[in-house]
Amino acid sequence: MPFSNTPNAKPGVAHDDGWFRPWRFAALLALLVLASWPQVFLGLQTFVARDFGYFSYPIACHLRESFWRGELPLWNPLSADGQPFLAQWNTQVLYPPALFYLIFPLSWSLGVFCLLHLFFGGLGMFFLARRWTGSPFAAAFAGIVFAFNGFALNSLIWPATIAGFAWMPWVVWLVERAWREGGRTMIAAAMAGALQMLSGATEIILLTWILLGALGLAELVRGELPRGKTFLRAASLVVLVGGLSAAQLLPFLDLLAHSQRQENYPGGQWPMPLTGCLNFLVPLFHYVSSGDGYFAQAGQFWTTSYYVGVATMALAAWAVWRVRCGRIRLLAALALLCLIVALGDATPVYPWLCRHVHAIASMRFPIKFVILPVFILPLLAAAGLAEKMRAEPPAPSKKFWFLIWIVPTALMIGIIALAHQFRIPGDDWHATWVNGFFRAVFLTAIVGGLFLLQRMTDPKVRRGIQVLVLLLLSQDLYWHLPQPPTLNPAIYQPGPKSALPVPRFGQSRAMIPHEMFITLFNTAIADATEDFLARRFTLFCNCNLLDDIAKCDGFFPLYTREYSELAGVEPTAQWLDFLGVSQTLATATNAFRWKTRSTFLPLMTGGQKPVFAGEETTSQLPANAAFDPRREVYLPLAAKNSITATNPATVNITGEKFSDQQIQAVVQTATPAMLVIAQTYYHPWRAYVDGQPTALWPANHGFQALQIPPGTHRVELAYEDRQFYLGAITSLTTLAGCLIFLCTRRRRILS
């Protein structure tokens, strides 16, 4: 639906001639993406910087190895003493397009996967903006902004985030069509919504449906469509999307309910600074350099940028001011509200929302609310551009384009002067004014091109100017901040085993002390290759997954609540023994080295005396110097009436076999005894003794224990995620229903 009051073009006067058909825009966008990262598409280099190298790539590597073993990775035994994997959501285990990087060589395909989603998102914004504005050129303008804005470029380091962001315009476009038209569009919208759900971009998915909820509510209030039918279609869509993605949603919601984000979780970190809106005009205002070529906004380090172009901001502001349309006002209000919420605790809005809406509190970083303005601003700019490209007398046009140029330019000069007057530690003012100067140059060229475009009548000249304007726009966005360097794909190849710690799952673990992790987090080497190799050597974040090394920490959005509580306590040597830590990271003459420990215990032990205590006691076990994991195991008070073992016992454990989602052993004992497994306790784990189910208890606050009767027994622990099984059945049933509906409807049409 076009913006409701956009007038039709007047006959006999130059206007948008519709030359930018979808295939032409797709070709232009594809060429721009390819020309921006040819080395990645050709496989000569790949992304490595920041989270891509030590978070995203290792996760994809673990998923790929499981895929080629024929396993579905529900559980990750290598990180954080064992944690759920599929339920993390952003691991993309069930995201169908992820097959691209599972099948093809990962060092090439994962980077290309992200860039293809960049293209896909820009194309989706083109279709959405064309539907709302009726102007192909304005839609192309919005598509370029969406594909190359600062947030989209930053999101290339997160496959889940760029995938969810790319699906955002498609979901909005198709869902709006579905509640208006019904029929087969319902299935297309449900499929798009489900694919975005499976992409794993939690916050983007939430913001997408907040936007759709606001648009749908506005439709119902306006009453242009039958309210009952519109509401029924919208509700049906929610059910269909939920059903199709239930295999991912149910395990995620289950983990979320048992995670560290449920109780007293610290929110409000990394808000947008009070001056953050100025970065829409001068991207480097009050940015600090990390010393390795990167810039970050002072106060938050989640996204390096959310710049959408000064011309975009000017056209969007004009659309809000002059175009009389309820949808424009609604979008502007949503964008403004999200910018206020992004300020975090600086205003009362974010704290109030956190108290009343748990989903908001679990987002953790208020800056994430800037995603919705980044999505809305290209649409508002397209609305303003479409309005001005309609015919009007020449005289007002000259004044308009002068204002579109002079007002932002004056504001940028003021911002640069402000940056000079009020500097912050680490601020590079020279880089700030140079950056602002080039933004002004691009603004001048883009506005000049649009001014000429409006006055030209020759179709060939107009088309050339249109392409030139879009090229200038893309270059302004691409170069507004230094782009992270790409490196040789060989950097991800398996490293020399002699240079890395040797722990393997089922034997022992490596551990990075917390203070050293903080040092690594806050330190960067100027040379990007050396920086990544150093982080890989120290198993920073998820780098252990690249070499199948088990360790005691990891980098994931969600952890079980008990693990999180224990990880925050400074451990004693006895606790490290219990965790099976055979190597720890230490410092040596301004470098790091791995130090061997010889007192570590096997990951499966038995015969400890059960001690029953409450969570206040067990949560402090890592710091309890009196705790002896060889002689005692702490169990919850609820287990007291079920445990008959009372004293230490002699237990013989043989035939241990550890795999990702199963543990097996043969256990012999003369009296009832406890068997303790130093693996994170999570309720989908089930214990069996001689094939019969037996109770599995939380041990030492967050690990596993079960009681073994006298005799020789075959013990098995298996990860059985019933929420996943239920979700998979629901998803397959819903998918079958959608396919049956499509086939039935097609037969009716043909008949």
Secondary structure, DSSP 4 states (H G I P E B T S, - for coil): ---TTPPPPPTTS--------HHHHHHHHHHHHHHHSHHHHTTS-EE-TTHIIIIIHHHHHHHHHHHHTT----EESSSTTSEESGGGSTT-TT-GGGHHHHHS-HHHHHHHHHHHHHHHHHHHHHHHHHHHH--HHHHHHHHHHHHHSHHHHHGGG-HHHHHHHHHHHHHHHHHHHHHHH-THHHHHHHHHHHHHHHHT-HHHHHHHHHHHHHHHHHHHHHTSS-HHHHHHHHHHHHHHHHHHTHHHHHHHHHHHHTBTTSSS-----SPPPTTGGGGGTSTTTTEEE-SSS-EEETT--S-S-----HHHHHHHHHHHHH---HHHHHHHHHHHHHHHHHTGGGSSHHHHHHHH-HHHHTT--GGGGGHHHHHHHHHHHHHHHHHHHS---HHHHHHHHHHHHHHHHHHHHHHHHHHHHS--TTB-HHHHHHHHHHHHHHHHHHHHHHHHHHH---HHHHHHHHHHHHHHHHHHHHTSSPPPPEE-GGGGSPPPGGGS----TTT-EEE--HHHHHHHHT---SSHHHHHHHHHHTT-TTGGGGTT--BS----S--BHHHHHHHTSPPPHHHHHHHTEEEEEEEETTEEEEEE-S-PPPSEEE-PEEEEE-HHHHTTGGG-TT--TTTEEEEEGGGTTT----S---EEEEEEEEETTEEEEEEEESS-EEEEE-S---TTEEEEETTEEE--EEETTTEEEEEE-SEEEEEEEEE--HHHHHHHHHHHHHHHHHHHHHHHHHHHHH-
